[in-house]
Every structure is written in structure tokens, then in C-alpha cells.
Amino acid sequence: MASRGALIAIEGCDRSGKSTQAALLVQRLRDAGVPTELVKFPDRTTVIGKIIDRHLKGDAELDDHSIHLLFSANRWGFKAWMERQQRAGVTLVLDRYVHSGLAYSMARGLDVEWCRATDIGLPHPDLVIYLDAPPTVAAGRSGYGAELYENVELQQRVYNAFAELQDASWVVLDASLPPENVAKDVLVAAQRCVSLP
């Protein structure tokens, strides 16, 4: 029977490089012979994900509590699948996870304990890699401002919330470095919970 796959969450503010680094890590792990899948949250292809997508594009206005619950429900929709994958020995790299749900809702003034409660019971990550890019750095990157939450004022509050959420188990990486340098650091961090041949 295959050993349990790892669960690695890559977190950070908007345009911190999460999607780039998650995709690179998945490819490097696969190249090394580690069965690996990429999961992006929110998954915008589901029924709930489509509502979230409309909200983020400014086409559907939802209050902060409702959108927090929808983001959480989007993750819950993948709980059983993630657990099956891990049991089958597949490592999962998550482009955002529960920590983003917390940070963004905290930045909008919601109670952190209420926010935490909605995700109790979801698979716990073996590793959280936080890509630390100050909002002023991220704002200069391509595509910034295309979605509802991509403004420096809100992103600064999100950045501060992530700082409150960090604990000793997180690996914090300087995401202002060139992507290839960050990718090397991400791979080193991943080896805390994934054995490479």
C-alpha cells in the first residue's frame, strides 16, 4: 500500500507568485517521481466556485459573511477527494487554502474564531509555505487590479492578517526575489514532508 501523500499549502497575498510556484513545485515533484496533483482554491468550475468567480469579478455583490462561507464550502467540496488522493499516496499542492480564507475575512473585519470554525474538519496541511511579498511589490506585477480584492489598501490588511496567523510551523519565503530563486526555496521547504529520490 502506498504511503500517505503530503498536503502542502502555498499561501500569500494576491500576486505574490502562488500559482507560479505551486505549478513549478508540482512539476518538480512529478519529475522526481512523486505522484502529485495541483489544487487551486477557490475552484471556480464548481457551482459554488462560479458564484465566487462572479463576486471576485464584481458581477455579484455578496456580504462578507456569505462570501466567507462560500469560500469554505468550496474547500469542503474537495474534502473527500483530497483524503482519497492522500490515502492513495498522492501529494497535493494547494494554491491557497484555509489560511487565505482566514486572512481575507479578517482583513474585512470578521471575527477570526467565527472564521476558523467554518473550516474545522478539513484536512490539515503538513506544510504551509508563505510567499512574503509586500503589497507594494505585488501591485507592480502583471494583471494586478483585475479582481475585487486587488487593491493595495485591502491587501495591506490581508498582509497584516497573514502575519498574525503565522506560527513556527510555517516556512516564510521572500517572494520579492526572482521566481527561479523562490522556486528553489520552495522545493527545499517541500522536502520537509516529501522524500525525493
Long-range contacts (C-beta under 8 A, 24 or more apart in sequence): 2-35, 2-87, 2-88, 2-89, 3-89, 4-86, 4-87, 4-89, 5-35, 5-36, 5-85, 5-86, 5-87, 5-88, 5-89, 5-90, 5-91, 5-92, 6-86, 6-91, 6-92, 6-126, 6-127, 6-190, 6-193, 6-194, 7-82, 7-86, 7-91, 7-92, 7-94, 7-123, 7-124, 7-125, 7-126, 7-127, 8-91, 8-92, 8-93, 8-94, 8-125, 8-126, 8-127, 8-129, 8-190, 8-193, 8-194, 9-94, 9-96, 9-97, 9-98, 9-99, 9-125, 9-127, 9-128, 9-129, 10-93, 10-94, 10-95, 10-96, 10-129, 10-131, 10-186, 11-96, 11-97, 11-99, 11-100, 11-103, 11-128, 11-129, 11-130, 11-131, 11-162, 12-130, 12-131, 12-132, 12-133, 12-162, 12-175, 13-133, 13-135, 13-138, 13-155, 13-158, 13-159, 13-162, 14-138, 14-144, 14-147, 14-149, 14-150, 14-155, 14-158, 15-133, 15-138, 15-139, 15-141, 15-143, 15-144, 15-150, 16-131, 16-132, 16-133, 16-138, 16-175, 17-131, 17-133, 17-175, 17-179, 17-182, 18-95, 18-96, 18-131, 19-95, 20-179, 21-129, 21-131, 21-175, 21-179, 21-182, 21-183, 21-186, 22-93, 22-94, 22-95, 23-95, 24-179, 24-183, 24-186, 25-93, 25-183, 25-186, 25-187, 25-190, 26-93, 28-183, 28-187, 29-91, 29-93, 29-190, 29-194, 29-196, 32-196, 32-197, 33-197, 34-91, 34-194, 34-196, 35-88, 35-89, 35-90, 35-91, 36-90, 36-91, 36-92, 36-93, 37-85, 37-90, 37-91, 37-92, 37-93, 38-92, 38-93, 38-95, 39-78, 39-82, 39-92, 39-93, 39-94, 39-95, 40-94, 40-95, 40-96, 41-71, 41-74, 41-75, 41-78, 41-94, 41-95, 41-96, 41-97, 41-100, 42-71, 42-74, 42-75, 42-96, 43-74, 43-77, 43-78, 46-74, 46-77, 48-73, 48-74, 48-77, 49-74, 55-148, 56-147, 56-148, 56-149, 57-147, 57-148, 58-147, 58-148, 64-105, 64-108, 64-109, 64-110, 65-110, 68-101, 68-105, 68-110, 68-115, 68-118, 69-118, 71-100, 71-101, 71-104, 72-98, 72-101, 72-118, 72-119, 75-101, 75-119, 75-122, 76-122, 79-121, 79-122, 79-123, 82-123, 83-123, 86-123, 91-194, 94-125, 97-125, 97-128, 98-122, 99-128, 99-130, 99-162, 99-165, 102-161, 102-165, 103-158, 103-161, 103-162, 103-165, 104-149, 104-158, 104-161, 106-157, 106-161, 106-164, 106-165, 107-154, 107-157, 107-158, 107-160, 107-161, 108-154, 108-157, 126-192, 126-193, 127-169, 127-171, 127-189, 127-190, 127-192, 127-193, 128-169, 128-170, 128-171, 129-170, 129-171, 129-173, 129-186, 129-189, 129-190, 130-162, 130-166, 130-170, 130-171, 130-172, 130-173, 131-173, 131-175, 131-182, 132-172, 132-173, 132-174, 132-175, 132-176, 133-175, 133-176, 134-159, 134-176, 135-159, 137-175, 137-176
